[in-house]
Every structure is written in structure tokens, then in C-alpha cells.
Amino acid sequence: MTANSETRVYPRKVLRAQARVALPGMPALRAKTIDISLGGLCLMVPEQLPSGKVCNVGFEAPLNGKTVRVFAMAKVVYSILAGTDGFRTGLQFTEIDAANNKLLAEVMI
């Protein structure tokens, strides 16, 4: 294994859906998910988010023929410019309650 190889704790699942991210003291930003895992998610946001900041995140996901909403607290791991689409932003879940964790686990199946 090389020093710069990525190691992921959880497998990822592609998910293209609506999301919202809210940092303390700022209005919520509309975002689009790219992929999710049990440990976090990647999304496109219109502005750069500061690395290390904690935020509220909510996103939609399909489950058993309907759309569910999952909510969690997360920390910004990275936020990099991705052309005209905005900023590709990685979030790591820091707090997720039992009900939302169960929904997330079901979405990941």
C-alpha cells in the first residue's frame, strides 16, 4: 500500500439527490449528493465550506419505492472547487441519532 492510497472505513454508494447543509449562523445551502456511506457523504455545494467546521446536513434517498430524508451532524473534511458545478465537499458524520442511522443503513443495502 502506498502512502497516498485512500483507505475507507465504509463502502460508498452513488446517490444523486437533493441535500441541504447548514453551518452555524449561516442560512442553509442547497446541495446535491454524489455518494454516501455509513460514515459520511460527498456533495456538491455552491460555495466553499471551511475544513473542520461542523454542520447540519439533510439529504433525500430512495427507500422501498419512496423518498426518505436522513439528517445528521457532520464535519467538513474537504471542500475543493470542481469547475462550474461548485465545490466537491466531503462530510464525515459526527452525530446521527438511532432513527436516522437505521434509515441510512437501510438505504445502503
LUMVEX-883878 format. One record per atom (N, C-alpha, C): atom name; chain; residue number from 1; y negated, x, z. Coordinates in nm, 4 decimals. Layout:
REM LUMVEX-883878
   atom   mol   seq      north       east         up
     CA     A   NUM          Y          X          Z
...
***
This chain:
REM LUMVEX-883878
   atom   mol   seq      north       east         up
      N     A     1     0.1165     0.0836     0.0000
     CA     A     1     0.0000     0.0000     0.0000
      C     A     1    -0.1237     0.0888     0.0000
      N     A     2    -0.2213     0.0565    -0.0840
     CA     A     2    -0.3424     0.1368    -0.0901
      C     A     2    -0.4424     0.0889     0.0142
      N     A     3    -0.5386     0.1725     0.0415
     CA     A     3    -0.6373     0.1423     0.1446
      C     A     3    -0.7210     0.0191     0.1110
      N     A     4    -0.7420    -0.0097    -0.0196
     CA     A     4    -0.8276    -0.1224    -0.0535
      C     A     4    -0.7498    -0.2467    -0.0965
      N     A     5    -0.6188    -0.2465    -0.0789
     CA     A     5    -0.5435    -0.3654    -0.1185
      C     A     5    -0.5694    -0.4788    -0.0206
      N     A     6    -0.5767    -0.6003    -0.0739
     CA     A     6    -0.6041    -0.7162     0.0100
      C     A     6    -0.4768    -0.7603     0.0808
      N     A     7    -0.4894    -0.7886     0.2078
     CA     A     7    -0.3776    -0.8463     0.2802
      C     A     7    -0.4244    -0.9796     0.3352
      N     A     8    -0.3524    -1.0832     0.3080
     CA     A     8    -0.3890    -1.2181     0.3503
      C     A     8    -0.2880    -1.2666     0.4533
      N     A     9    -0.3387    -1.3296     0.5547
     CA     A     9    -0.2519    -1.3837     0.6585
      C     A     9    -0.1845    -1.5111     0.6092
      N     A    10    -0.2598    -1.5941     0.5345
     CA     A    10    -0.2092    -1.7222     0.4865
      C     A    10    -0.2152    -1.7294     0.3342
      N     A    11    -0.1179    -1.7973     0.2730
     CA     A    11    -0.1257    -1.8163     0.1278
      C     A    11    -0.2426    -1.9077     0.0916
      N     A    12    -0.2948    -1.8895    -0.0289
     CA     A    12    -0.4064    -1.9696    -0.0760
      C     A    12    -0.3567    -2.0781    -0.1709
      N     A    13    -0.4373    -2.1833    -0.1799
     CA     A    13    -0.4095    -2.2918    -0.2724
      C     A    13    -0.5393    -2.3231    -0.3464
      N     A    14    -0.5319    -2.3277    -0.4789
     CA     A    14    -0.6505    -2.3607    -0.5575
      C     A    14    -0.6917    -2.5034    -0.5248
      N     A    15    -0.8204    -2.5222    -0.5003
     CA     A    15    -0.8733    -2.6555    -0.4720
      C     A    15    -1.0152    -2.6617    -0.5262
      N     A    16    -1.0360    -2.7495    -0.6225
     CA     A    16    -1.1700    -2.7703    -0.6781
      C     A    16    -1.2187    -2.9053    -0.6279
      N     A    17    -1.3073    -2.9015    -0.5270
     CA     A    17    -1.3534    -3.0256    -0.4649
      C     A    17    -1.4941    -3.0068    -0.4087
      N     A    18    -1.5543    -3.1177    -0.3687
     CA     A    18    -1.6877    -3.1162    -0.3087
      C     A    18    -1.6789    -3.0662    -0.1645
      N     A    19    -1.7828    -2.9955    -0.1242
     CA     A    19    -1.7899    -2.9452     0.0133
      C     A    19    -1.9356    -2.9420     0.0572
      N     A    20    -1.9547    -2.9291     0.1878
     CA     A    20    -2.0886    -2.9118     0.2453
      C     A    20    -2.0788    -2.8025     0.3508
      N     A    21    -2.1831    -2.7191     0.3544
     CA     A    21    -2.1907    -2.6118     0.4531
      C     A    21    -2.3241    -2.6251     0.5251
      N     A    22    -2.3219    -2.6200     0.6572
     CA     A    22    -2.4452    -2.6298     0.7351
      C     A    22    -2.4536    -2.5161     0.8350
      N     A    23    -2.5585    -2.4355     0.8206
     CA     A    23    -2.5879    -2.3312     0.9182
      C     A    23    -2.6846    -2.3889     1.0204
      N     A    24    -2.6816    -2.3413     1.1443
     CA     A    24    -2.7713    -2.3939     1.2471
      C     A    24    -2.9182    -2.3873     1.2023
      N     A    25    -2.9881    -2.4996     1.2209
     CA     A    25    -3.1310    -2.5031     1.1894
      C     A    25    -3.1638    -2.5167     1.0418
      N     A    26    -3.0633    -2.5351     0.9574
     CA     A    26    -3.0875    -2.5484     0.8134
      C     A    26    -3.0236    -2.6777     0.7637
      N     A    27    -3.0803    -2.7368     0.6576
     CA     A    27    -3.0153    -2.8548     0.6002
      C     A    27    -2.8820    -2.8154     0.5363
      N     A    28    -2.7903    -2.9101     0.5296
     CA     A    28    -2.6584    -2.8833     0.4701
      C     A    28    -2.6732    -2.8506     0.3219
      N     A    29    -2.5905    -2.7582     0.2753
     CA     A    29    -2.5881    -2.7202     0.1342
      C     A    29    -2.4666    -2.7832     0.0675
      N     A    30    -2.4858    -2.8347    -0.0527
     CA     A    30    -2.3718    -2.8815    -0.1307
      C     A    30    -2.2992    -2.7602    -0.1856
      N     A    31    -2.1689    -2.7679    -0.1892
     CA     A    31    -2.0882    -2.6562    -0.2381
      C     A    31    -1.9661    -2.7118    -0.3107
      N     A    32    -1.8939    -2.6229    -0.3769
     CA     A    32    -1.7678    -2.6592    -0.4413
      C     A    32    -1.6612    -2.5612    -0.3961
      N     A    33    -1.5473    -2.6136    -0.3550
     CA     A    33    -1.4396    -2.5252    -0.3116
      C     A    33    -1.3759    -2.4562    -0.4311
      N     A    34    -1.3248    -2.3368    -0.4087
     CA     A    34    -1.2493    -2.2607    -0.5084
      C     A    34    -1.1033    -2.2569    -0.4670
      N     A    35    -1.0799    -2.2157    -0.3426
     CA     A    35    -0.9445    -2.2194    -0.2887
      C     A    35    -0.9504    -2.2308    -0.1369
      N     A    36    -0.8349    -2.2703    -0.0789
     CA     A    36    -0.8271    -2.2896     0.0657
      C     A    36    -0.7010    -2.2231     0.1186
      N     A    37    -0.6988    -2.2012     0.2480
     CA     A    37    -0.5784    -2.1553     0.3177
      C     A    37    -0.5870    -2.2107     0.4599
      N     A    38    -0.4850    -2.1881     0.5386
     CA     A    38    -0.4889    -2.2319     0.6776
      C     A    38    -0.5922    -2.1528     0.7577
      N     A    39    -0.6344    -2.0384     0.7054
     CA     A    39    -0.7284    -1.9537     0.7772
      C     A    39    -0.8728    -1.9636     0.7325
      N     A    40    -0.8979    -2.0290     0.6165
     CA     A    40    -1.0348    -2.0372     0.5680
      C     A    40    -1.0411    -2.0902     0.4261
      N     A    41    -1.1578    -2.0713     0.3634
     CA     A    41    -1.1722    -2.1166     0.2266
      C     A    41    -1.2757    -2.0337     0.1536
      N     A    42    -1.2715    -2.0448     0.0222
     CA     A    42    -1.3676    -1.9795    -0.0652
      C     A    42    -1.4413    -2.0899    -0.1385
      N     A    43    -1.5738    -2.0777    -0.1451
     CA     A    43    -1.6502    -2.1783    -0.2176
      C     A    43    -1.7694    -2.1185    -0.2892
      N     A    44    -1.8252    -2.1992    -0.3781
     CA     A    44    -1.9481    -2.1623    -0.4481
      C     A    44    -2.0612    -2.2396    -0.3833
      N     A    45    -2.1651    -2.1664    -0.3408
     CA     A    45    -2.2829    -2.2291    -0.2811
      C     A    45    -2.4071    -2.1864    -0.3584
      N     A    46    -2.5130    -2.2680    -0.3573
     CA     A    46    -2.6309    -2.2366    -0.4375
      C     A    46    -2.7151    -2.1220    -0.3851
      N     A    47    -2.7006    -2.0868    -0.2575
     CA     A    47    -2.7775    -1.9741    -0.2041
      C     A    47    -2.6896    -1.8843    -0.1194
      N     A    48    -2.7324    -1.7601    -0.1058
     CA     A    48    -2.6528    -1.6631    -0.0311
      C     A    48    -2.6559    -1.6948     0.1181
      N     A    49    -2.5389    -1.6893     0.1800
     CA     A    49    -2.5276    -1.7114     0.3235
      C     A    49    -2.5111    -1.5769     0.3932
      N     A    50    -2.5774    -1.5576     0.5066
     CA     A    50    -2.5684    -1.4287     0.5755
      C     A    50    -2.4291    -1.4037     0.6338
      N     A    51    -2.3755    -1.2873     0.6058
     CA     A    51    -2.2449    -1.2482     0.6559
      C     A    51    -2.2448    -1.2506     0.8083
      N     A    52    -2.1369    -1.3036     0.8657
     CA     A    52    -2.1238    -1.3098     1.0103
      C     A    52    -2.1766    -1.4377     1.0730
      N     A    53    -2.2547    -1.5160     0.9975
     CA     A    53    -2.3104    -1.6417     1.0510
      C     A    53    -2.2010    -1.7455     1.0697
      N     A    54    -2.2123    -1.8240     1.1747
     CA     A    54    -2.1196    -1.9338     1.1992
      C     A    54    -2.1815    -2.0614     1.1426
      N     A    55    -2.0984    -2.1441     1.0808
     CA     A    55    -2.1481    -2.2654     1.0174
      C     A    55    -2.0473    -2.3788     1.0348
      N     A    56    -2.0933    -2.4995     1.0078
     CA     A    56    -2.0049    -2.6151     0.9977
      C     A    56    -1.9699    -2.6305     0.8512
      N     A    57    -1.8450    -2.6593     0.8220
     CA     A    57    -1.8046    -2.6819     0.6840
      C     A    57    -1.7178    -2.8072     0.6784
      N     A    58    -1.7365    -2.8827     0.5734
     CA     A    58    -1.6546    -3.0001     0.5480
      C     A    58    -1.6211    -3.0028     0.4004
      N     A    59    -1.4986    -3.0390     0.3683
     CA     A    59    -1.4598    -3.0464     0.2275
      C     A    59    -1.3607    -3.1590     0.2048
      N     A    60    -1.3551    -3.2037     0.0792
     CA     A    60    -1.2627    -3.3090     0.0401
      C     A    60    -1.1367    -3.2458    -0.0167
      N     A    61    -1.0248    -3.3140     0.0020
     CA     A    61    -0.8979    -3.2654    -0.0521
      C     A    61    -0.8076    -3.3853    -0.0807
      N     A    62    -0.7275    -3.3753    -0.1867
     CA     A    62    -0.6345    -3.4849    -0.2161
      C     A    62    -0.5126    -3.4779    -0.1246
      N     A    63    -0.4698    -3.5944    -0.0757
     CA     A    63    -0.3520    -3.6014     0.0095
      C     A    63    -0.2868    -3.7375    -0.0097
      N     A    64    -0.1640    -3.7370    -0.0577
     CA     A    64    -0.0869    -3.8601    -0.0772
      C     A    64    -0.1625    -3.9654    -0.1573
      N     A    65    -0.2261    -3.9233    -0.2659
     CA     A    65    -0.2930    -4.0170    -0.3549
      C     A    65    -0.4312    -4.0619    -0.3120
      N     A    66    -0.4807    -4.0083    -0.2001
     CA     A    66    -0.6169    -4.0423    -0.1599
      C     A    66    -0.6918    -3.9153    -0.1235
      N     A    67    -0.8217    -3.9294    -0.1009
     CA     A    67    -0.9038    -3.8148    -0.0659
      C     A    67    -0.9291    -3.8147     0.0845
      N     A    68    -0.9044    -3.6999     0.1478
     CA     A    68    -0.9327    -3.6836     0.2906
      C     A    68    -1.0454    -3.5820     0.3068
      N     A    69    -1.1116    -3.5879     0.4192
     CA     A    69    -1.2171    -3.4907     0.4498
      C     A    69    -1.1717    -3.4058     0.5680
      N     A    70    -1.1867    -3.2753     0.5514
     CA     A    70    -1.1492    -3.1801     0.6563
      C     A    70    -1.2771    -3.1133     0.7056
      N     A    71    -1.2919    -3.1032     0.8375
     CA     A    71    -1.4106    -3.0423     0.8982
      C     A    71    -1.3691    -2.9302     0.9922
      N     A    72    -1.4503    -2.8229     0.9954
     CA     A    72    -1.4215    -2.7096     1.0832
      C     A    72    -1.5477    -2.6273     1.1052
      N     A    73    -1.5417    -2.5403     1.2031
     CA     A    73    -1.6421    -2.4352     1.2222
      C     A    73    -1.5849    -2.3111     1.1546
      N     A    74    -1.6728    -2.2335     1.0926
     CA     A    74    -1.6256    -2.1151     1.0211
      C     A    74    -1.7303    -2.0049     1.0276
      N     A    75    -1.6849    -1.8832     1.0007
     CA     A    75    -1.7732    -1.7667     0.9962
      C     A    75    -1.7801    -1.7178     0.8518
      N     A    76    -1.9008    -1.6834     0.8073
     CA     A    76    -1.9189    -1.6292     0.6722
      C     A    76    -1.8644    -1.4868     0.6696
      N     A    77    -1.7660    -1.4624     0.5815
     CA     A    77    -1.7066    -1.3293     0.5693
      C     A    77    -1.7776    -1.2506     0.4588
      N     A    78    -1.8090    -1.3190     0.3480
     CA     A    78    -1.8845    -1.2559     0.2395
      C     A    78    -1.9559    -1.3642     0.1605
      N     A    79    -2.0608    -1.3243     0.0880
     CA     A    79    -2.1339    -1.4156     0.0009
      C     A    79    -2.1955    -1.3302    -0.1089
      N     A    80    -2.1344    -1.3366    -0.2280
     CA     A    80    -2.1771    -1.2488    -0.3376
      C     A    80    -2.2168    -1.3304    -0.4605
      N     A    81    -2.3194    -1.2843    -0.5301
     CA     A    81    -2.3678    -1.3523    -0.6494
      C     A    81    -2.2580    -1.3572    -0.7543
      N     A    82    -2.2373    -1.4758    -0.8108
     CA     A    82    -2.1340    -1.4946    -0.9136
      C     A    82    -2.1983    -1.5583    -1.0367
      N     A    83    -2.2894    -1.4863    -1.0984
     CA     A    83    -2.3551    -1.5360    -1.2192
      C     A    83    -2.4457    -1.6545    -1.1896
      N     A    84    -2.4568    -1.7447    -1.2866
     CA     A    84    -2.5473    -1.8586    -1.2723
      C     A    84    -2.4876    -1.9705    -1.1872
      N     A    85    -2.3602    -1.9580    -1.1485
     CA     A    85    -2.2944    -2.0624    -1.0693
      C     A    85    -2.3360    -2.0611    -0.9222
      N     A    86    -2.3940    -1.9529    -0.8769
     CA     A    86    -2.4328    -1.9416    -0.7363
      C     A    86    -2.3620    -1.8260    -0.6694
      N     A    87    -2.3310    -1.8425    -0.5423
     CA     A    87    -2.2718    -1.7360    -0.4628
      C     A    87    -2.1294    -1.7715    -0.4225
      N     A    88    -2.0383    -1.6818    -0.4562
     CA     A    88    -1.8983    -1.6980    -0.4152
      C     A    88    -1.8927    -1.6562    -0.2686
      N     A    89    -1.8543    -1.7497    -0.1830
     CA     A    89    -1.8657    -1.7301    -0.0388
      C     A    89    -1.7313    -1.7534     0.0289
      N     A    90    -1.6902    -1.6577     0.1103
     CA     A    90    -1.5659    -1.6692     0.1845
      C     A    90    -1.5944    -1.7064     0.3285
      N     A    91    -1.5261    -1.8101     0.3761
     CA     A    91    -1.5410    -1.8540     0.5145
      C     A    91    -1.4075    -1.8422     0.5863
      N     A    92    -1.4117    -1.7955     0.7101
     CA     A    92    -1.2923    -1.7872     0.7947
      C     A    92    -1.3077    -1.8908     0.9052
      N     A    93    -1.2085    -1.9797     0.9178
     CA     A    93    -1.2162    -2.0822     1.0219
      C     A    93    -1.2189    -2.0163     1.1592
      N     A    94    -1.3104    -2.0636     1.2443
     CA     A    94    -1.3180    -2.0141     1.3817
      C     A    94    -1.2778    -2.1228     1.4805
      N     A    95    -1.3052    -2.2480     1.4469
     CA     A    95    -1.2644    -2.3612     1.5307
      C     A    95    -1.2267    -2.4771     1.4401
      N     A    96    -1.1111    -2.5341     1.4645
     CA     A    96    -1.0697    -2.6532     1.3921
      C     A    96    -0.9867    -2.7374     1.4885
      N     A    97    -1.0246    -2.8636     1.5046
     CA     A    97    -0.9539    -2.9460     1.6025
      C     A    97    -0.8154    -2.9845     1.5506
      N     A    98    -0.7353    -3.0408     1.6385
     CA     A    98    -0.5955    -3.0697     1.6053
      C     A    98    -0.5824    -3.1650     1.4868
      N     A    99    -0.6657    -3.2691     1.4815
     CA     A    99    -0.6562    -3.3669     1.3729
      C     A    99    -0.6895    -3.3032     1.2382
      N     A   100    -0.7959    -3.2224     1.2329
     CA     A   100    -0.8337    -3.1561     1.1081
      C     A   100    -0.7337    -3.0475     1.0702
      N     A   101    -0.6787    -2.9794     1.1698
     CA     A   101    -0.5778    -2.8767     1.1437
      C     A   101    -0.4522    -2.9397     1.0820
      N     A   102    -0.4146    -3.0577     1.1314
     CA     A   102    -0.2992    -3.1295     1.0782
      C     A   102    -0.3246    -3.1708     0.9323
      N     A   103    -0.4450    -3.2237     0.9047
     CA     A   103    -0.4805    -3.2599     0.7666
      C     A   103    -0.4731    -3.1378     0.6752
      N     A   104    -0.5295    -3.0272     0.7210
     CA     A   104    -0.5283    -2.9046     0.6419
      C     A   104    -0.3869    -2.8589     0.6127
      N     A   105    -0.3007    -2.8617     0.7135
     CA     A   105    -0.1614    -2.8217     0.6953
      C     A   105    -0.0915    -2.9127     0.5932
      N     A   106    -0.1190    -3.0429     0.5972
     CA     A   106    -0.0583    -3.1352     0.5023
      C     A   106    -0.1088    -3.1122     0.3603
      N     A   107    -0.2386    -3.0817     0.3472
     CA     A   107    -0.2972    -3.0521     0.2150
      C     A   107    -0.2338    -2.9260     0.1566
      N     A   108    -0.2008    -2.8298     0.2412
     CA     A   108    -0.1460    -2.7010     0.1942
      C     A   108    -0.0011    -2.7099     0.1471
      N     A   109     0.0683    -2.8203     0.1763
     CA     A   109     0.2100    -2.8322     0.1381
      C     A   109     0.2213    -2.8432    -0.0123
***
